Amino acid sequence: MEQPKLTRRGFLAGTAATGAVAALAMSGCSSPSSSSSAGSASSTAASTIYAAPAYTSTNVNPIGNSSALMLAATWHVFEGLYDLDLHDYTTHAALADGDPVKVSDTEYEVTLRAGAKYSDGTDVVAADVVNAFEQNMANDTYGAFLSFIDGVAAKDDKTVTFTLKYPFETLLKGRLAVVKVFPASLTENDLKTMPIGSGPWKYESVDGNEGGHIIFKPNENYNGQYPATCEEMDWNVLVDNTSRTTALTDGSVQVIESVPAANADQVVGAGATVDDVPGFALAFLMFNTKKAPFNDKRVRQAFFYAIDMDKLIANQLAGHAAPATSFLPESYANYHRASTVFTYDTNKAKSLLAEAGAEGLSVELLTNTNWVYDLAPQIKEDLEAAGVSVTIKDFTNDWASLAPSASELPYDVMLTPGDPSCFGNDPDLLMTWWYGDNVWTEGRSCWKGTEGWTQLQDLMQQAREEADATKQQEIWNQCFDLIADEAPIYPLFHKEVSTGYYAEKLEDFAPISTTGLVFLGTTPLQ
């Protein structure tokens, strides 16, 4: 996927601020207490990168980490054998010294980078890599991403051998990047409180709660290609939109994640840049397919036809999203327009409901209380225009109630966001997240075991083993068509990711298209 170009709003930001407003906005870009005038950016490096992430988490453990906040922190503290450049999803050697060496179709060897050390000065050895993979393979979150691996072994201190269950050549390096390596000697308590890695940064202190700070210091023993560029990083965790916006406009931080659409002009007016980068981030509807009539795909399809996506995007996202025309966004290299594309058509929605015998349907719309909550009123209005009575019910992240062990799922339809592209952007990984043999299909949508689910698993497996890229894409296209037709979990739209920052105060910084902030190679300027 090519890195998206700057938006018009981002381009205008450099000329938007003048006079005292610009001077005020720039005053905190080297440190919260310093001051400078607009347009006087120096090439002299400053001592600290100040940022405000938009998500909270207390889970610092690198094993299976799926937290938007802590996964981003993990990118800076830990390395995989291979790491992804989240700007364009290219894969580069990190702890590995070059590409995997192919021994056979199902066996590869990876040599570790010479001199690689953890932040405590100890050497990275093959046994650490084996341990990290085995723990992640056993993890509920990452295990599905690594199911192609049959075994991992240390050939010697600097060589790791991977034995695969089947050929996986086209996706191998990117998928190995999912696992971050840490000393095998770390205890469970170490992993949960202050784990160490071989990346350019190390944790100094970690408070991922609202208003808390994650402080990073350089790893003096790092010998890779992205060494720390300053003395410290300070991430101030600000979920509240107003607090995060204020932190940028008053100069307390140089970068904020997730600029609220309503505050974008304020940010630009203060002299900062706002970039809206198209990507995979989405809001989706998920159906309890164990419960009639949601076990009928015609009912599920009717919901998508009933919703005016263009109006929803214009009113709630200031136009910074695109209606889904496939499981993947159009900006992705593997995009294929699905055979079923949901356009706004109230009459078609009514017709499908009638065909399914679901006229006069009443539902509870379980709605996550994060940014998608503001979408719910219009969705309710549109569905009721199609003859579906809707009651909105708040969902407060009680995911345990939607687990496979739950005797009766407490919902009909759910509205919630998601973005597994923080792990990678290959279609198999993204489809595996929501449609694989996991909690999403077993306990949340309950789609596992249906004819459609079984057919999708067969197609996905064919694509995994296919070495020819053209044939692999053809199989994935069949997957996208099937997912759109069945729609047990399906996107309403793909949302742009909005990042606010002072471009002249950060050298080599660029926003990414998924949740998180990346400062690898970024230098703060005076």
C-alpha positions as CSV (number, residue, x, y, z in Angstrom):
1,M,0.0,0.0,0.0
2,E,1.4,3.4,-1.0
3,Q,1.7,6.0,1.7
4,P,-1.2,8.4,1.3
5,K,-0.4,12.0,0.4
6,L,-1.1,14.9,2.7
7,T,-4.7,16.2,2.6
8,R,-5.7,19.7,1.7
9,R,-6.2,20.5,5.3
10,G,-2.7,19.3,6.2
11,F,-1.2,21.4,3.3
12,L,-2.9,24.6,4.5
13,A,-1.8,24.1,8.1
14,G,1.7,25.5,7.4
15,T,0.2,28.9,6.4
16,A,-2.8,29.0,8.6
17,A,-1.3,30.7,11.7
18,T,0.0,34.2,11.9
19,G,1.3,36.6,14.6
20,A,0.6,36.0,18.2
21,V,-1.6,32.9,17.6
22,A,1.3,31.1,15.9
23,A,3.8,32.2,18.5
24,L,1.5,30.8,21.2
25,A,0.9,27.5,19.4
26,M,4.7,27.0,18.9
27,S,5.6,27.8,22.4
28,G,5.7,24.3,23.7
29,C,7.2,22.4,20.9
30,S,10.6,21.8,22.4
31,S,9.3,21.6,25.9
32,P,6.1,22.6,27.7
33,S,7.7,25.5,29.5
34,S,9.8,26.9,26.7
35,S,8.8,29.5,24.1
36,S,9.7,30.4,20.6
37,S,8.2,32.4,17.7
38,A,6.6,30.9,14.6
39,G,8.7,30.1,11.7
40,S,11.9,29.9,13.7
41,A,12.4,26.2,13.7
42,S,16.0,25.3,14.3
43,S,17.9,22.2,13.2
44,T,19.2,21.8,16.7
45,A,17.7,18.7,18.4
46,A,15.5,19.2,21.4
47,S,15.6,16.9,24.4
48,T,12.1,15.5,24.5
49,I,9.3,14.3,22.3
50,Y,6.0,15.2,23.8
51,A,2.9,13.4,22.6
52,A,-0.8,12.8,23.6
53,P,-2.2,9.3,22.7
54,A,-6.0,8.9,22.6
55,Y,-6.4,5.6,24.2
56,T,-5.8,4.1,27.7
57,S,-4.4,0.8,28.8
58,T,-2.5,-0.7,31.7
59,N,-1.4,-3.8,29.7
60,V,2.3,-3.4,29.1
61,N,2.9,-7.1,28.4
62,P,4.2,-7.5,24.8
63,I,2.7,-11.0,24.6
64,G,-0.5,-10.8,22.6
65,N,-0.8,-7.1,23.1
66,S,-3.7,-5.6,21.2
67,S,-4.1,-2.3,23.1
68,A,-4.0,0.7,20.8
69,L,-1.9,2.6,23.4
70,M,0.5,-0.1,24.5
71,L,1.0,-1.7,21.1
72,A,2.3,1.6,19.9
73,A,4.6,1.8,22.9
74,T,5.7,-1.8,22.1
75,W,6.9,-0.7,18.6
76,H,9.5,1.6,20.3
77,V,10.7,-0.7,23.1
78,F,10.8,-4.1,21.5
79,E,11.9,-5.6,18.2
80,G,10.7,-8.5,16.2
81,L,12.8,-10.6,13.9
82,Y,11.2,-8.4,11.3
83,D,9.3,-5.1,11.9
84,L,6.7,-3.3,9.8
85,D,7.0,0.3,8.7
86,L,3.5,1.3,9.6
87,H,3.7,4.2,7.1
88,D,3.6,1.9,4.1
89,Y,3.6,-1.7,5.6
90,T,6.9,-2.7,4.1
91,T,8.8,-5.2,6.2
92,H,12.4,-4.8,7.2
93,A,14.9,-6.9,9.1
94,A,15.0,-5.8,12.8
95,L,16.6,-8.5,15.1
96,A,17.1,-10.6,12.0
97,D,20.3,-10.3,9.9
98,G,18.6,-10.4,6.5
99,D,15.8,-12.4,5.0
100,P,14.7,-15.9,6.2
101,V,16.9,-18.6,4.5
102,K,14.7,-21.2,2.8
103,V,15.7,-24.7,3.6
104,S,12.6,-26.3,2.1
105,D,9.0,-25.2,1.4
106,T,8.2,-25.7,5.1
107,E,11.5,-24.9,6.8
108,Y,13.4,-21.6,7.3
109,E,16.3,-20.3,9.2
110,V,16.8,-16.8,10.6
111,T,20.1,-15.4,11.9
112,L,20.1,-12.8,14.6
113,R,21.7,-9.3,14.2
114,A,25.3,-9.2,15.5
115,G,25.7,-7.4,18.8
116,A,21.9,-7.1,19.5
117,K,21.4,-6.4,23.2
118,Y,18.5,-5.7,25.6
119,S,18.4,-2.5,27.5
120,D,20.0,-4.2,30.5
121,G,23.0,-5.1,28.4
122,T,22.4,-8.8,28.0
123,D,22.7,-10.4,24.6
124,V,19.6,-11.4,22.5
125,V,19.9,-15.1,21.9
126,A,17.9,-17.6,19.9
127,A,16.3,-19.1,23.0
128,D,14.7,-15.8,23.7
129,V,13.1,-15.8,20.2
130,V,11.9,-19.3,20.6
131,N,10.3,-18.5,24.0
132,A,8.6,-15.3,22.6
133,F,7.1,-17.2,19.7
134,E,5.9,-20.1,21.8
135,Q,4.2,-17.8,24.3
136,N,2.6,-15.8,21.5
137,M,1.5,-19.0,19.6
138,A,-0.3,-20.0,22.8
139,N,-2.0,-16.6,23.2
140,D,-5.7,-16.2,22.3
141,T,-5.0,-13.0,20.3
142,Y,-1.8,-13.8,18.4
143,G,-2.2,-17.5,18.2
144,A,-4.5,-17.3,15.1
145,F,-1.9,-15.1,13.3
146,L,0.8,-17.7,13.9
147,S,-1.2,-20.9,13.2
148,F,1.0,-21.7,10.2
149,I,4.0,-22.4,12.5
150,D,4.5,-26.1,13.5
151,G,7.5,-25.4,15.6
152,V,10.3,-23.0,16.5
153,A,13.8,-24.1,17.7
154,A,17.2,-22.7,18.4
155,K,19.8,-24.2,16.1
156,D,22.5,-22.3,18.0
157,D,22.6,-19.1,20.0
158,K,22.3,-16.9,16.9
159,T,20.1,-19.0,14.6
160,V,16.4,-19.8,14.8
161,T,14.7,-22.6,12.8
162,F,11.0,-22.3,11.8
163,T,9.1,-25.5,10.8
164,L,5.8,-24.7,9.1
165,K,2.6,-26.7,8.7
166,Y,2.3,-25.8,5.1
167,P,4.0,-23.4,2.6
168,F,3.6,-19.8,3.6
169,E,6.2,-18.0,1.6
170,T,4.4,-14.9,0.4
171,L,3.3,-13.8,3.8
172,L,6.1,-15.2,6.0
173,K,8.2,-12.1,6.9
174,G,5.2,-9.8,7.6
175,R,3.6,-12.4,9.8
176,L,6.8,-13.1,11.8
177,A,6.8,-9.3,12.6
178,V,3.8,-9.9,14.9
179,V,6.0,-11.3,17.6
180,K,8.2,-9.0,19.7
181,V,11.2,-10.5,21.5
182,F,12.1,-10.1,25.2
183,P,14.4,-12.0,27.5
184,A,13.2,-15.5,28.3
185,S,14.3,-14.8,31.9
186,L,11.5,-12.2,32.5
187,T,9.0,-13.3,35.0
188,E,5.2,-12.9,34.6
189,N,5.4,-9.9,37.0
190,D,8.2,-8.4,34.9
191,L,6.1,-8.7,31.7
192,K,3.1,-7.1,33.4
193,T,4.9,-4.2,35.0
194,M,8.2,-3.1,33.4
195,P,9.3,-5.5,30.6
196,I,12.5,-4.8,28.7
197,G,13.3,-5.2,25.0
198,S,16.1,-4.6,22.4
199,G,14.4,-1.6,20.7
200,P,15.7,1.9,20.7
201,W,13.7,3.0,23.7
202,K,13.1,1.5,27.2
203,Y,10.4,2.2,29.7
204,E,11.3,4.6,32.5
205,S,7.8,4.7,34.0
206,V,4.4,3.5,32.8
207,D,1.0,4.9,33.7
208,G,-1.5,4.3,30.9
209,N,-4.5,5.6,32.7
210,E,-6.3,8.8,31.6
211,G,-4.1,11.7,32.4
212,G,-1.1,9.4,33.2
213,H,2.3,9.4,31.5
214,I,4.5,6.8,29.8
215,I,8.1,7.9,30.0
216,F,10.7,6.4,27.7
217,K,14.5,6.7,27.8
218,P,17.0,5.7,25.2
219,N,18.3,2.1,25.2
220,E,22.0,2.8,25.3
221,N,22.8,-0.7,24.0
222,Y,20.7,-0.5,20.9
223,N,22.6,-1.1,17.6
224,G,19.8,-1.2,15.0
225,Q,18.8,1.3,12.4
226,Y,16.5,3.6,14.4
227,P,18.4,4.8,17.5
228,A,16.7,7.2,19.9
229,T,17.1,10.8,18.8
230,C,16.7,12.6,22.0
231,E,16.9,12.2,25.8
232,E,13.3,11.3,26.5
233,M,9.8,10.6,25.2
234,D,6.8,11.7,27.3
235,W,3.4,10.4,26.3
236,N,0.5,12.1,28.2
237,V,-2.5,9.8,27.9
238,L,-5.5,12.0,27.1
239,V,-8.7,10.2,26.0
240,D,-10.8,13.3,26.4
241,N,-11.0,15.1,23.1
242,T,-11.0,18.6,24.5
243,S,-8.0,17.9,26.8
244,R,-6.1,16.4,23.9
245,T,-6.9,19.3,21.6
246,T,-5.9,21.8,24.2
247,A,-2.6,20.0,24.9
248,L,-1.6,20.6,21.2
249,T,-3.0,24.1,20.8
250,D,-1.4,25.4,24.0
251,G,2.0,23.8,23.1
252,S,2.1,21.2,25.8
253,V,2.7,18.5,23.3
254,Q,4.0,18.3,19.7
255,V,1.7,15.6,18.5
256,I,-1.8,14.3,19.3
257,E,-3.5,11.2,18.1
258,S,-7.1,11.2,16.7
259,V,-7.9,14.9,16.2
260,P,-11.7,15.3,16.6
261,A,-13.3,16.4,13.4
262,A,-15.0,19.2,15.3
263,N,-11.7,20.5,16.5
264,A,-9.6,20.3,13.3
265,D,-10.0,23.9,12.3
266,Q,-9.1,25.0,15.8
267,V,-5.9,22.9,15.6
268,V,-5.0,24.3,12.1
269,G,-5.7,27.8,13.3
270,A,-3.2,27.4,16.1
271,G,-0.5,26.6,13.5
272,A,-0.4,22.8,13.6
273,T,-0.8,20.4,10.7
274,V,-3.7,18.0,10.6
275,D,-3.3,15.0,8.4
276,D,-6.1,12.6,7.6
277,V,-4.7,9.4,6.3
278,P,-7.0,6.8,4.7
279,G,-6.7,3.3,6.1
280,F,-8.5,0.3,7.4
281,A,-10.1,1.8,10.6
282,L,-13.8,1.1,10.6
283,A,-17.0,1.1,12.4
284,F,-18.9,-2.2,11.9
285,L,-22.2,-3.9,12.7
286,M,-22.0,-7.4,14.3
287,F,-25.0,-9.7,14.5
288,N,-25.9,-12.4,17.0
289,T,-26.3,-15.0,14.2
290,K,-27.3,-17.6,16.8
291,K,-30.6,-15.7,17.3
292,A,-33.4,-15.5,14.7
293,P,-33.9,-13.6,12.5
294,F,-30.2,-12.6,12.4
295,N,-29.3,-16.1,11.3
296,D,-30.8,-15.1,8.0
297,K,-28.3,-13.2,5.8
298,R,-31.1,-11.2,4.2
299,V,-31.9,-9.6,7.5
300,R,-28.3,-8.7,8.0
301,Q,-28.0,-7.3,4.5
302,A,-31.2,-5.2,5.1
303,F,-29.5,-3.3,7.9
304,F,-26.7,-2.2,5.6
305,Y,-29.1,-1.1,2.8
306,A,-31.2,0.8,5.3
307,I,-28.3,3.1,6.5
308,D,-27.5,6.3,4.7
309,M,-23.7,6.0,4.8
310,D,-23.0,9.2,3.0
311,K,-25.1,11.2,5.4
312,L,-23.6,9.4,8.4
313,I,-20.0,10.2,7.2
314,A,-20.8,13.8,6.3
315,N,-22.6,14.6,9.6
316,Q,-20.5,12.7,12.1
317,L,-17.1,12.4,10.5
318,A,-16.9,15.7,8.6
319,G,-16.5,13.6,5.4
320,H,-13.4,11.8,6.6
321,A,-14.4,8.3,5.7
322,A,-15.5,6.3,2.7
323,P,-18.5,3.9,2.6
324,A,-17.4,0.3,2.5
325,T,-17.4,-1.3,-1.0
326,S,-15.5,-4.3,0.3
327,F,-13.9,-5.7,3.5
328,L,-10.7,-3.8,2.5
329,P,-10.6,-0.1,1.8
330,E,-9.9,1.1,-1.7
331,S,-6.5,2.5,-0.7
332,Y,-5.2,-1.1,-0.1
333,A,-3.2,-2.9,-2.8
334,N,-5.2,-6.0,-2.4
335,Y,-8.6,-4.2,-2.7
336,H,-11.4,-5.9,-4.7
337,R,-14.8,-4.4,-5.1
338,A,-17.1,-6.9,-3.6
339,S,-19.9,-8.5,-5.6
340,T,-22.3,-7.1,-3.0
341,V,-22.0,-3.4,-2.3
342,F,-24.5,-1.9,0.1
343,T,-25.9,1.4,-1.2
344,Y,-28.6,3.4,0.6
345,D,-31.9,1.8,-0.4
346,T,-34.8,1.8,2.1
347,N,-37.1,0.0,-0.2
348,K,-34.6,-2.8,-0.8
349,A,-34.1,-3.1,3.0
350,K,-37.9,-3.4,3.5
351,S,-38.1,-6.0,0.7
352,L,-35.3,-8.2,2.2
353,L,-36.9,-8.1,5.7
354,A,-40.2,-9.1,4.1
355,E,-38.6,-12.0,2.2
356,A,-37.1,-13.2,5.5
357,G,-40.4,-12.9,7.4
358,A,-38.9,-10.2,9.7
359,E,-41.3,-7.4,9.2
360,G,-42.1,-5.4,12.3
361,L,-38.7,-6.4,13.8
362,S,-37.7,-4.8,17.1
363,V,-34.0,-4.9,18.1
364,E,-31.6,-3.7,20.7
365,L,-28.6,-1.9,19.2
366,L,-25.7,-2.5,21.6
367,T,-23.4,0.5,21.0
368,N,-19.9,1.0,22.2
369,T,-19.5,4.2,24.3
370,N,-16.5,5.4,22.4
371,W,-16.5,7.5,19.1
372,V,-19.1,5.3,17.4
373,Y,-21.7,6.3,20.0
374,D,-22.5,9.4,18.0
375,L,-23.3,7.3,15.0
376,A,-26.1,5.4,16.7
377,P,-29.0,8.1,16.6
378,Q,-28.9,8.3,12.8
379,I,-28.6,4.5,12.4
380,K,-31.6,4.2,14.6
381,E,-33.5,6.7,12.5
382,D,-32.6,5.0,9.2
383,L,-33.5,1.6,10.4
384,E,-36.8,2.7,11.8
385,A,-37.6,4.3,8.3
386,A,-37.1,0.7,7.0
387,G,-39.6,-0.7,9.6
388,V,-37.2,-1.8,12.3
389,S,-37.9,-0.6,15.8
390,V,-34.5,0.2,17.6
391,T,-33.6,0.7,21.2
392,I,-30.0,1.9,21.8
393,K,-28.2,0.1,24.6
394,D,-24.8,1.2,26.0
395,F,-21.9,-1.3,25.8
396,T,-19.2,-0.7,28.4
397,N,-16.6,-3.1,27.1
398,D,-17.9,-6.1,28.9
399,W,-16.5,-8.5,26.3
400,A,-16.6,-11.4,28.7
401,S,-20.4,-11.4,28.2
402,L,-19.8,-12.1,24.6
403,A,-17.4,-15.0,25.2
404,P,-17.9,-18.6,23.9
405,S,-18.8,-19.6,27.5
406,A,-21.8,-17.3,27.7
407,S,-25.0,-19.3,27.7
408,E,-27.0,-16.6,26.0
409,L,-25.5,-13.6,24.3
410,P,-27.1,-10.4,25.6
411,Y,-27.5,-8.6,22.3
412,D,-29.1,-8.6,18.9
413,V,-26.9,-6.2,16.9
414,M,-23.7,-4.4,18.0
415,L,-22.1,-1.2,16.7
416,T,-18.4,-0.9,17.6
417,P,-15.1,0.1,16.0
418,G,-12.0,-1.9,15.1
419,D,-8.7,-1.8,13.3
420,P,-6.4,-4.9,13.3
421,S,-4.2,-3.2,10.7
422,C,-1.9,-2.2,13.6
423,F,-0.7,-5.8,13.3
424,G,-0.2,-5.8,9.5
425,N,-2.2,-5.2,6.3
426,D,-2.1,-8.6,4.6
427,P,-5.7,-9.7,3.8
428,D,-5.3,-13.1,5.5
429,L,-4.3,-11.5,8.8
430,L,-7.2,-9.0,8.7
431,M,-9.8,-11.6,7.8
432,T,-8.4,-14.0,10.4
433,W,-9.0,-11.3,13.1
434,W,-12.8,-11.2,12.7
435,Y,-13.7,-14.4,10.7
436,G,-11.2,-17.0,11.8
437,D,-11.6,-19.8,14.4
438,N,-11.6,-17.5,17.4
439,V,-13.8,-15.7,19.9
440,W,-15.3,-13.4,17.3
441,T,-16.9,-16.2,15.4
442,E,-17.4,-18.6,18.3
443,G,-18.7,-16.3,21.0
444,R,-19.5,-12.9,19.6
445,S,-21.1,-13.3,16.1
446,C,-21.6,-17.1,16.6
447,W,-21.0,-17.5,12.9
448,K,-18.5,-20.4,13.4
449,G,-19.8,-23.7,12.0
450,T,-22.2,-22.2,9.5
451,E,-21.9,-23.1,5.8
452,G,-20.6,-19.6,5.0
453,W,-18.0,-19.7,7.7
454,T,-16.8,-23.2,6.6
455,Q,-16.5,-22.1,3.0
456,L,-14.5,-19.0,4.0
457,Q,-12.0,-21.1,6.0
458,D,-11.4,-23.4,3.1
459,L,-10.8,-20.4,0.8
460,M,-8.5,-18.6,3.2
461,Q,-6.4,-21.8,3.6
462,Q,-6.1,-22.1,-0.1
463,A,-4.9,-18.6,-0.3
464,R,-2.3,-19.1,2.5
465,E,-0.7,-22.0,0.6
466,E,-0.8,-20.4,-2.8
467,A,2.6,-19.2,-4.0
468,D,1.4,-17.4,-7.1
469,A,0.4,-13.9,-6.1
470,T,-2.2,-13.5,-8.9
471,K,-3.9,-16.8,-8.0
472,Q,-3.7,-15.8,-4.3
473,Q,-5.5,-12.5,-5.1
474,E,-8.2,-14.3,-7.0
475,I,-8.9,-16.5,-4.0
476,W,-8.9,-13.5,-1.7
477,N,-11.4,-11.9,-4.0
478,Q,-13.8,-14.8,-3.5
479,C,-13.3,-14.3,0.2
480,F,-14.3,-10.6,0.0
481,D,-17.4,-11.5,-2.0
482,L,-18.5,-14.1,0.5
483,I,-17.9,-11.9,3.5
484,A,-20.0,-9.1,2.0
485,D,-22.8,-11.4,1.0
486,E,-22.9,-13.1,4.5
487,A,-22.2,-9.9,6.5
488,P,-22.1,-11.5,10.0
489,I,-19.5,-8.7,10.9
490,Y,-19.1,-6.1,8.3
491,P,-17.8,-2.5,8.0
492,L,-20.1,0.5,7.5
493,F,-17.2,2.6,6.3
494,H,-13.4,2.9,6.4
495,K,-12.4,5.9,8.4
496,E,-9.4,8.2,7.9
497,V,-7.0,8.5,10.9
498,S,-6.5,12.1,11.9
499,T,-3.2,13.2,13.5
500,G,-2.3,16.7,14.6
501,Y,1.3,17.8,14.9
502,Y,3.8,20.7,14.5
503,A,5.6,19.7,11.4
504,E,8.4,22.3,11.8
505,K,9.2,21.0,15.3
506,L,9.6,17.3,14.4
507,E,12.1,16.1,11.8
508,D,11.1,12.8,10.0
509,F,7.7,12.4,11.6
510,A,4.7,11.2,9.6
511,P,1.3,10.0,10.7
512,I,0.2,6.5,10.1
513,S,-3.1,5.0,8.8
514,T,-3.9,3.0,12.0
515,T,-4.2,3.7,15.7
516,G,-0.9,4.7,17.4
517,L,2.0,7.1,17.0
518,V,5.4,6.2,15.6
519,F,8.5,8.1,16.5
520,L,11.2,5.7,15.2
521,G,13.8,8.0,13.6
522,T,11.9,11.2,14.5
523,T,14.0,14.1,16.0
524,P,12.4,16.9,18.0
525,L,13.7,20.3,17.0
526,Q,14.3,23.4,19.1
